[in-house]
Amino acid sequence: MSIALKNAHLLIDTLAKNGAPFFCICPGFRNTSLTLAVKKHPHIVHFDERGGAFFALGYAKATKRPCPLIVTSGTAVANLFPALMEAKQAQIPLILISADRPMELWECGSNQTAAQTNIFSLFTSWSASVDLSSRNMPARGVSSIAAFSLQKAKEGPVHINALCREPFFADQAPTASPPVTYLVEEGSSSPKNLPYLSGKTLILLGEKRAHSPATFALAKKHHWPIFADILSNPYDPKTIKLGDILHALPEALPDNVLHFGERFVTKKLFHALEKAPPKFYAHISERAARFDPFHLITDHFVCKDADFCAQVRGSSDPSYLQYWEGNKAPTGRYTLQQHYLQVLGELLPKHWAMFLGNSTIIRDAGFAFSPKNPPILLGNRGCSGIDGNLATACGAAQALQMPLLAVMGDQAFLHDSNSCAFLQKTPVPVILLVFNNQGGQIFHTLGICKPKKVIDELFVAKHSFQFAGIADTFQLPYSSCHHVEEFPETMKKIFDMKKSYFVEVQL
């Protein structure tokens, strides 16, 4: 049992023993230890944090006893504000427990990470931060925080921000990180301290609306491979999708990395680089922002991409590029959802925008979506929440004044189903494509060592909802697709209609 799970049990058991009869869980990965600790106590699971908070409010309002609510990190926490404000005004004993990233992942581009400490300070009677993963955190200290929170909740809402470091449920020896020299050069059109790049060099294109032609010219000159994130928006034939080559990474890790743009959706590339860190990892950006959740960067250059590329000197290595081009994984490995996304790449018309919902959709698109007609690709990757995805897509379509395809999973849709009202108001077509696999199936891929039944209940939030009725409520034309063979004909007809539409794919 990991330190995080032991301390989570202490926290939850103390709350239950001292007056919290019932718990509410909103699924997430960062709150895994807390969720597993609640399993043996009376509880309910709900997919939406805003609704979960109001459920806890209602329970506490009726019983005068708190129903602690457990949520994951990021925008999940912000969704607690409406219920919290009500609880503050009515002096309801509400206890909110948010999972958080450890401090080394703050302000470095780590996924689903935001400033959560004291985020509710204007609306709480008391708040505390506890590092559940710290070996230096005394057991009595954890229990004391839990017991005192029950006392303070009598005066109004309480917030416990629980820092959780992986692993969440099993012990694992910490990985030693090599010392690095972190250099920053700001505003220089002629970057200094730029070494001659010998050995294997790799170019990474992170999230960005458009990358500089100078980057592609540099790669072509030296025969350096380019790995592109799904939201990097290059769609240049010289780029290599990460999904094509991740299986071959351990055999040919680079000596040097040039990282243009911002964050990446996939973690697998960086997990591989962690095991054999590059001797030189440069991040090039026009703003002094840190996108380094794995702490691999050795040098950060704040300048234009073209200015940086003009100063780069290094050896050419055609064999390294040839290795990657010859090691693309066969497309037959696709999951069913990835196969649908691969087919979608063949169907998307010219001059469309596309919004990719969070969780498995955007990850699978990184593996399988290779459009013949590259769209403007958008996604919410600041905090990577599954809330508000449909509303964001509609707002983008309104601003771009071009048709847009919004693709998301059932959990993201359930979080924002009321935004179907926007589909009636946008002046351009917005096609909503929802993949319904009856819950947050991503949790089955995250290595949580529990029986499938437990994962389905506490994490997946498994359901049997169908969405035809929601489409009817909002007076939207609707189609349901059950087989990938019928998908092309269905989508071609809908694209030709040039009007807003709701498509549900049953997986």
C-alpha positions as CSV (number, residue, x, y, z in Angstrom):
1,M,0.0,0.0,0.0
2,S,1.4,3.4,-1.0
3,I,2.0,6.3,1.5
4,A,-0.8,8.2,-0.3
5,L,-3.3,5.4,0.2
6,K,-2.4,4.9,3.8
7,N,-2.8,8.6,4.6
8,A,-6.0,8.7,2.5
9,H,-7.5,5.9,4.7
10,L,-6.5,7.8,7.8
11,L,-8.2,11.0,6.6
12,I,-11.4,9.3,5.4
13,D,-11.7,6.9,8.4
14,T,-11.3,9.8,10.8
15,L,-14.0,11.7,9.1
16,A,-16.4,8.7,9.1
17,K,-15.6,7.9,12.8
18,N,-16.2,11.4,14.0
19,G,-19.5,12.4,12.3
20,A,-19.4,12.1,8.5
21,P,-22.0,9.3,7.8
22,F,-21.9,9.5,4.0
23,F,-19.5,10.5,1.2
24,C,-19.9,11.7,-2.4
25,I,-17.3,10.9,-5.0
26,C,-16.7,12.5,-8.4
27,P,-14.4,10.2,-10.4
28,G,-10.9,11.3,-11.4
29,F,-7.4,9.8,-11.4
30,R,-5.6,12.3,-9.1
31,N,-8.1,11.4,-6.3
32,T,-7.6,7.7,-6.7
33,S,-6.2,7.1,-3.2
34,L,-9.1,9.1,-1.6
35,T,-11.7,7.3,-3.7
36,L,-10.3,3.8,-2.8
37,A,-10.3,4.9,0.9
38,V,-14.1,5.7,0.7
39,K,-15.1,2.4,-0.8
40,K,-15.8,0.7,2.5
41,H,-18.0,3.6,3.7
42,P,-21.5,4.6,2.6
43,H,-21.1,6.6,-0.6
44,I,-22.5,7.7,-3.9
45,V,-20.7,8.4,-7.2
46,H,-21.6,11.1,-9.6
47,F,-19.9,12.2,-12.9
48,D,-20.4,15.9,-12.5
49,E,-18.6,18.0,-9.7
50,R,-21.1,20.8,-9.8
51,G,-24.0,18.4,-9.2
52,G,-22.0,16.4,-6.6
53,A,-21.4,19.6,-4.6
54,F,-25.1,20.4,-4.5
55,F,-25.9,16.8,-3.5
56,A,-23.5,17.1,-0.6
57,L,-25.1,20.5,0.2
58,G,-28.6,18.9,0.3
59,Y,-27.4,16.0,2.5
60,A,-25.8,18.4,4.9
61,K,-28.7,20.8,4.9
62,A,-31.2,18.0,5.8
63,T,-29.1,16.2,8.4
64,K,-26.9,19.1,9.8
65,R,-24.0,16.6,9.3
66,P,-21.4,16.8,6.5
67,C,-21.3,14.6,3.4
68,P,-17.6,15.1,2.4
69,L,-17.3,15.5,-1.3
70,I,-14.1,14.2,-3.1
71,V,-13.0,15.5,-6.4
72,T,-10.0,15.4,-8.7
73,S,-7.7,18.4,-9.6
74,G,-8.1,21.2,-12.1
75,T,-11.4,22.6,-13.3
76,A,-13.2,20.0,-11.2
77,V,-12.4,22.1,-8.2
78,A,-13.8,25.3,-9.7
79,N,-17.1,23.6,-10.3
80,L,-17.7,23.5,-6.6
81,F,-18.1,27.2,-6.3
82,P,-21.9,27.6,-6.7
83,A,-22.7,25.1,-3.9
84,L,-20.0,26.5,-1.8
85,M,-21.3,30.0,-2.0
86,E,-24.8,28.8,-1.0
87,A,-23.3,26.8,1.9
88,K,-21.4,29.9,3.1
89,Q,-24.5,32.1,3.1
90,A,-26.6,29.4,4.8
91,Q,-23.8,28.2,7.2
92,I,-24.1,24.6,6.0
93,P,-21.5,22.1,7.2
94,L,-20.0,21.3,3.8
95,I,-16.6,19.6,3.6
96,L,-14.8,19.7,0.2
97,I,-11.8,17.5,-0.4
98,S,-9.9,18.2,-3.6
99,A,-6.9,16.2,-4.9
100,D,-4.0,18.2,-6.1
101,R,-0.7,17.7,-7.9
102,P,2.4,17.8,-5.7
103,M,4.3,21.1,-5.6
104,E,6.9,20.0,-8.1
105,L,4.2,19.9,-10.8
106,W,2.8,23.4,-10.1
107,E,3.2,26.1,-12.8
108,C,5.1,23.9,-15.3
109,G,2.4,22.9,-17.7
110,S,1.4,19.7,-15.9
111,N,-2.0,18.3,-17.0
112,Q,-5.1,19.3,-14.9
113,T,-3.1,21.5,-12.6
114,A,-4.1,24.9,-11.3
115,A,-3.6,27.0,-8.2
116,Q,-5.9,25.3,-5.7
117,T,-4.4,26.2,-2.3
118,N,-6.9,28.6,-0.6
119,I,-8.9,28.9,-3.8
120,F,-12.1,29.1,-1.7
121,S,-10.7,31.5,1.0
122,L,-13.6,34.0,0.7
123,F,-16.2,31.3,1.3
124,T,-14.8,28.9,3.8
125,S,-14.6,28.9,7.6
126,W,-11.3,27.0,7.4
127,S,-9.0,25.4,4.8
128,A,-5.9,23.2,5.0
129,S,-3.4,21.5,2.7
130,V,-2.1,18.1,3.4
131,D,0.5,16.2,1.5
132,L,-0.8,12.6,1.5
133,S,2.3,11.3,-0.4
134,S,4.8,12.7,2.1
135,R,6.7,10.1,4.2
136,N,7.3,13.0,6.7
137,M,3.5,13.6,7.2
138,P,2.8,12.1,10.7
139,A,-0.3,10.0,10.9
140,R,-1.5,12.0,13.9
141,G,-1.3,15.1,11.7
142,V,-3.6,13.7,9.1
143,S,-6.1,12.5,11.6
144,S,-6.0,15.9,13.4
145,I,-6.7,17.8,10.2
146,A,-9.7,15.5,9.5
147,A,-11.1,15.8,13.0
148,F,-10.6,19.6,13.2
149,S,-12.3,20.0,9.8
150,L,-15.5,18.5,11.3
151,Q,-15.4,21.0,14.1
152,K,-14.8,24.0,11.8
153,A,-17.6,22.8,9.4
154,K,-20.1,23.7,12.1
155,E,-19.2,27.3,11.3
156,G,-19.5,26.9,7.5
157,P,-17.8,25.2,4.6
158,V,-14.3,23.6,4.9
159,H,-11.8,22.9,2.2
160,I,-9.1,20.2,2.4
161,N,-6.6,20.3,-0.5
162,A,-4.9,16.9,-0.6
163,L,-1.6,16.8,-2.5
164,C,-1.2,13.3,-4.1
165,R,1.9,12.1,-5.9
166,E,2.0,8.9,-8.0
167,P,1.9,6.0,-7.2
168,F,-1.6,6.2,-5.7
169,F,-2.1,2.6,-4.6
170,A,1.2,0.7,-4.6
171,D,4.7,1.4,-3.4
172,Q,7.3,2.4,-5.9
173,A,10.8,3.4,-5.5
174,P,11.3,7.1,-6.4
175,T,13.2,7.7,-9.6
176,A,16.4,9.7,-9.1
177,S,16.6,12.8,-11.3
178,P,20.0,13.9,-12.6
179,P,21.1,17.5,-11.8
180,V,20.4,20.0,-14.6
181,T,21.5,23.4,-15.5
182,Y,18.5,25.5,-16.4
183,L,19.4,28.5,-18.5
184,V,17.0,31.2,-19.7
185,E,17.7,33.5,-22.6
186,E,15.1,36.2,-23.1
187,G,14.5,38.5,-26.0
188,S,17.6,37.5,-27.9
189,S,17.5,37.3,-31.6
190,S,20.9,35.5,-31.5
191,P,20.7,32.9,-28.7
192,K,23.9,32.3,-26.8
193,N,24.9,29.1,-25.0
194,L,23.6,27.1,-27.9
195,P,25.8,24.0,-28.3
196,Y,26.7,22.2,-31.5
197,L,24.1,19.4,-31.6
198,S,25.9,16.2,-32.3
199,G,24.3,12.8,-32.1
200,K,20.6,12.0,-32.5
201,T,18.4,15.2,-32.5
202,L,14.6,15.2,-32.3
203,I,12.2,18.1,-32.9
204,L,9.0,18.2,-30.9
205,L,6.0,20.4,-31.9
206,G,3.7,21.0,-29.0
207,E,0.3,22.7,-29.0
208,K,0.3,25.9,-31.2
209,R,-2.0,27.4,-33.8
210,A,0.8,27.5,-36.4
211,H,4.5,26.6,-36.4
212,S,7.2,28.5,-38.2
213,P,8.3,27.3,-41.7
214,A,11.9,27.8,-40.3
215,T,11.4,24.8,-38.0
216,F,10.5,22.5,-40.9
217,A,13.4,23.9,-43.0
218,L,15.8,23.2,-40.1
219,A,14.5,19.6,-39.9
220,K,14.8,19.1,-43.6
221,K,18.4,20.5,-43.7
222,H,19.7,18.1,-41.0
223,H,17.3,15.1,-41.6
224,W,16.0,15.5,-38.1
225,P,12.7,13.8,-37.3
226,I,9.7,15.9,-36.2
227,F,7.2,14.5,-33.7
228,A,3.9,16.5,-33.7
229,D,1.3,16.7,-31.0
230,I,-2.3,16.4,-32.1
231,L,-2.9,20.1,-31.4
232,S,0.3,21.4,-33.0
233,N,-1.6,22.0,-36.2
234,P,1.2,21.5,-38.6
235,Y,-0.2,18.5,-40.7
236,D,3.0,18.6,-42.7
237,P,3.8,15.3,-44.4
238,K,7.3,15.5,-42.8
239,T,5.9,15.2,-39.3
240,I,5.5,11.9,-37.5
241,K,2.5,11.3,-35.3
242,L,3.4,10.2,-31.8
243,G,0.9,7.4,-32.0
244,D,2.8,5.8,-34.9
245,I,6.1,5.5,-33.1
246,L,5.7,5.2,-29.3
247,H,6.2,1.5,-29.4
248,A,9.7,2.0,-30.8
249,L,10.9,4.8,-28.5
250,P,13.1,2.8,-26.1
251,E,15.3,1.7,-28.9
252,A,16.3,5.1,-30.2
253,L,16.0,7.9,-27.6
254,P,17.5,11.2,-28.7
255,D,20.6,13.0,-27.4
256,N,19.1,16.4,-28.1
257,V,15.5,17.7,-28.1
258,L,14.3,21.0,-29.6
259,H,10.8,21.6,-28.3
260,F,8.7,24.3,-30.0
261,G,5.2,25.2,-28.9
262,E,3.5,24.3,-25.7
263,R,2.1,21.2,-24.0
264,F,1.7,17.7,-25.3
265,V,-1.4,15.5,-24.9
266,T,0.5,12.2,-24.5
267,K,2.7,11.4,-21.5
268,K,4.3,8.2,-23.0
269,L,7.0,10.1,-24.9
270,F,8.1,11.9,-21.8
271,H,8.0,8.8,-19.6
272,A,10.5,7.3,-22.1
273,L,12.7,10.4,-22.0
274,E,12.6,10.3,-18.2
275,K,14.5,7.0,-18.2
276,A,17.3,8.4,-20.4
277,P,17.1,12.2,-20.2
278,P,18.6,14.0,-23.3
279,K,21.8,15.8,-22.6
280,F,20.3,18.9,-24.2
281,Y,16.6,19.7,-24.1
282,A,15.7,23.2,-25.3
283,H,12.3,24.8,-25.1
284,I,11.8,27.6,-27.5
285,S,8.9,30.0,-26.9
286,E,8.0,33.7,-27.5
287,R,6.8,33.9,-23.9
288,A,8.5,33.0,-20.6
289,A,6.2,30.1,-19.9
290,R,7.2,26.8,-18.4
291,F,5.9,23.6,-20.0
292,D,8.1,21.0,-18.3
293,P,6.0,18.7,-16.1
294,F,8.7,16.0,-16.3
295,H,11.5,18.4,-15.6
296,L,13.6,17.5,-18.6
297,I,14.3,21.0,-20.0
298,T,17.9,22.1,-19.7
299,D,17.6,25.4,-21.5
300,H,14.7,27.8,-22.2
301,F,15.0,30.3,-25.1
302,V,12.5,33.1,-25.1
303,C,12.6,34.2,-28.7
304,K,10.9,33.7,-32.1
305,D,11.2,30.2,-33.6
306,A,12.8,31.5,-36.8
307,D,15.5,33.4,-34.8
308,F,16.4,30.3,-32.9
309,C,16.5,28.1,-35.9
310,A,18.8,30.5,-37.7
311,Q,21.4,30.0,-35.0
312,V,21.2,26.2,-34.7
313,R,24.3,24.2,-35.7
314,G,24.5,20.4,-35.7
315,S,25.3,17.2,-37.4
316,S,23.0,15.6,-40.0
317,D,21.8,12.1,-39.3
318,P,19.7,10.6,-42.1
319,S,19.7,7.2,-40.5
320,Y,17.9,8.5,-37.4
321,L,15.1,9.9,-39.5
322,Q,15.0,6.7,-41.6
323,Y,14.7,4.7,-38.4
324,W,11.5,6.5,-37.4
325,E,10.0,6.5,-40.8
326,G,10.6,2.7,-41.0
327,N,9.1,2.0,-37.5
328,K,5.6,3.3,-37.8
329,A,3.1,1.0,-36.2
330,P,0.6,-0.8,-38.4
331,T,-2.9,0.7,-38.4
332,G,-4.4,-2.6,-37.6
333,R,-3.7,-2.1,-33.9
334,Y,-6.4,0.5,-33.6
335,T,-9.2,0.2,-31.0
336,L,-12.7,0.6,-32.2
337,Q,-12.9,4.2,-31.2
338,Q,-9.5,4.9,-32.9
339,H,-10.8,3.2,-36.0
340,Y,-13.8,5.5,-36.1
341,L,-11.4,8.5,-35.8
342,Q,-9.2,7.1,-38.5
343,V,-12.3,6.8,-40.8
344,L,-13.3,10.4,-39.8
345,G,-10.0,11.7,-41.2
346,E,-11.0,10.4,-44.6
347,L,-14.4,12.1,-44.4
348,L,-13.9,15.6,-43.0
349,P,-14.6,18.2,-45.7
350,K,-12.3,21.1,-46.6
351,H,-12.5,24.3,-44.6
352,W,-13.8,22.9,-41.4
353,A,-12.7,23.4,-37.8
354,M,-12.7,20.6,-35.3
355,F,-12.8,20.6,-31.5
356,L,-11.5,17.5,-29.7
357,G,-13.0,16.7,-26.3
358,N,-10.8,15.6,-23.4
359,S,-10.1,12.2,-21.9
360,T,-9.8,9.3,-24.5
361,I,-11.0,11.3,-27.5
362,I,-8.0,13.6,-27.9
363,R,-5.6,10.9,-27.0
364,D,-7.1,8.5,-29.6
365,A,-7.1,11.3,-32.2
366,G,-3.3,11.6,-31.7
367,F,-3.0,8.0,-32.7
368,A,-5.5,7.6,-35.5
369,F,-6.7,10.9,-36.9
370,S,-4.8,11.8,-40.1
371,P,-7.2,14.1,-42.1
372,K,-7.0,14.4,-45.9
373,N,-8.3,17.9,-45.4
374,P,-6.6,19.3,-42.3
375,P,-8.9,21.4,-40.1
376,I,-8.2,24.1,-37.6
377,L,-7.9,21.8,-34.5
378,L,-8.9,23.1,-31.1
379,G,-9.1,21.6,-27.6
380,N,-9.2,22.7,-23.9
381,R,-5.8,21.6,-22.7
382,G,-5.0,24.4,-20.2
383,C,-6.5,22.4,-17.4
384,S,-7.8,19.5,-19.6
385,G,-11.2,19.4,-17.9
386,I,-14.2,17.6,-19.4
387,D,-16.5,20.4,-18.4
388,G,-17.7,23.0,-20.9
389,N,-16.3,21.2,-24.0
390,L,-19.4,21.7,-26.1
391,A,-19.9,25.3,-25.1
392,T,-16.2,26.0,-26.0
393,A,-16.7,24.4,-29.4
394,C,-19.8,26.5,-30.2
395,G,-18.0,29.7,-29.1
396,A,-15.1,28.8,-31.4
397,A,-17.5,28.2,-34.4
398,Q,-19.2,31.5,-33.8
399,A,-15.8,33.3,-33.8
400,L,-14.3,31.5,-36.7
401,Q,-17.5,31.7,-38.8
402,M,-16.8,28.3,-40.2
403,P,-18.5,24.9,-39.8
404,L,-17.1,22.9,-36.9
405,L,-17.1,19.3,-35.8
406,A,-17.1,18.8,-32.1
407,V,-16.0,15.2,-31.1
408,M,-16.3,14.1,-27.4
409,G,-17.0,11.2,-25.2
410,D,-20.2,10.6,-23.2
411,Q,-18.8,11.8,-19.9
412,A,-17.7,15.2,-21.4
413,F,-21.1,15.5,-23.1
414,L,-23.0,14.7,-19.9
415,H,-21.0,17.5,-18.2
416,D,-22.2,20.0,-20.7
417,S,-25.4,18.7,-22.3
418,N,-27.3,21.9,-21.5
419,S,-25.0,23.6,-24.1
420,C,-27.0,21.8,-26.8
421,A,-29.0,25.0,-26.7
422,F,-26.0,26.8,-28.4
423,L,-26.4,24.4,-31.4
424,Q,-29.7,26.2,-32.3
425,K,-28.0,29.6,-32.2
426,T,-24.7,29.3,-34.0
427,P,-24.8,30.9,-37.5
428,V,-22.7,28.1,-38.9
429,P,-23.2,24.4,-38.7
430,V,-21.9,22.6,-35.6
431,I,-22.0,18.8,-35.8
432,L,-21.8,17.2,-32.4
433,L,-20.3,13.7,-32.5
434,V,-20.5,11.8,-29.2
435,F,-18.8,8.4,-28.7
436,N,-20.9,6.7,-26.0
437,N,-19.1,3.8,-24.3
438,Q,-21.2,4.1,-21.1
439,G,-18.8,5.8,-18.8
440,G,-15.2,7.1,-18.4
441,Q,-13.5,4.0,-19.9
442,I,-10.1,5.7,-19.7
443,F,-9.8,4.5,-16.1
444,H,-9.5,0.9,-17.3
445,T,-6.2,2.0,-19.0
446,L,-4.6,3.7,-16.0
447,G,-3.3,0.7,-14.1
448,I,-5.7,0.9,-11.1
449,C,-5.1,-2.4,-9.4
450,K,-8.7,-3.3,-8.5
451,P,-11.4,-5.6,-9.9
452,K,-13.3,-4.3,-12.9
453,K,-16.5,-4.1,-10.8
454,V,-14.8,-1.6,-8.4
455,I,-13.3,0.5,-11.2
456,D,-16.7,0.6,-13.0
457,E,-18.4,1.8,-9.8
458,L,-15.9,4.3,-8.4
459,F,-14.1,5.6,-11.4
460,V,-15.9,4.8,-14.7
461,A,-19.3,5.9,-13.3
462,K,-20.8,3.3,-15.6
463,H,-24.2,4.2,-17.0
464,S,-26.8,3.1,-19.6
465,F,-27.8,6.5,-20.8
466,Q,-28.8,7.1,-24.5
467,F,-28.9,10.6,-25.9
468,A,-31.7,10.6,-28.5
469,G,-34.0,12.1,-25.9
470,I,-31.6,15.0,-25.3
471,A,-31.4,15.7,-29.0
472,D,-35.2,15.7,-29.2
473,T,-35.5,18.1,-26.2
474,F,-33.2,20.6,-27.9
475,Q,-35.0,20.0,-31.3
476,L,-31.8,18.8,-33.0
477,P,-31.7,16.3,-35.9
478,Y,-30.2,13.1,-34.6
479,S,-28.6,9.9,-35.9
480,S,-27.3,6.9,-34.1
481,C,-24.5,4.7,-35.4
482,H,-23.8,1.2,-34.1
483,H,-21.3,-0.2,-36.6
484,V,-18.2,1.4,-38.2
485,E,-19.3,0.1,-41.6
486,E,-22.3,2.4,-41.6
487,F,-20.3,5.4,-40.3
488,P,-19.0,6.8,-43.6
489,E,-22.3,6.9,-45.3
490,T,-24.0,8.5,-42.2
491,M,-21.4,11.2,-41.9
492,K,-21.2,12.0,-45.6
493,K,-25.0,12.7,-45.6
494,I,-24.7,14.8,-42.5
495,F,-21.8,16.9,-43.7
496,D,-23.7,17.5,-47.0
497,M,-26.7,18.9,-45.0
498,K,-24.6,21.8,-43.8
499,K,-26.6,22.3,-40.6
500,S,-26.2,21.6,-36.9
501,Y,-26.6,17.9,-36.1
502,F,-26.2,15.4,-33.2
503,V,-24.6,12.1,-34.0
504,E,-24.2,9.4,-31.3
505,V,-21.8,6.5,-31.9
506,Q,-22.6,3.4,-29.7
507,L,-19.4,1.7,-28.8
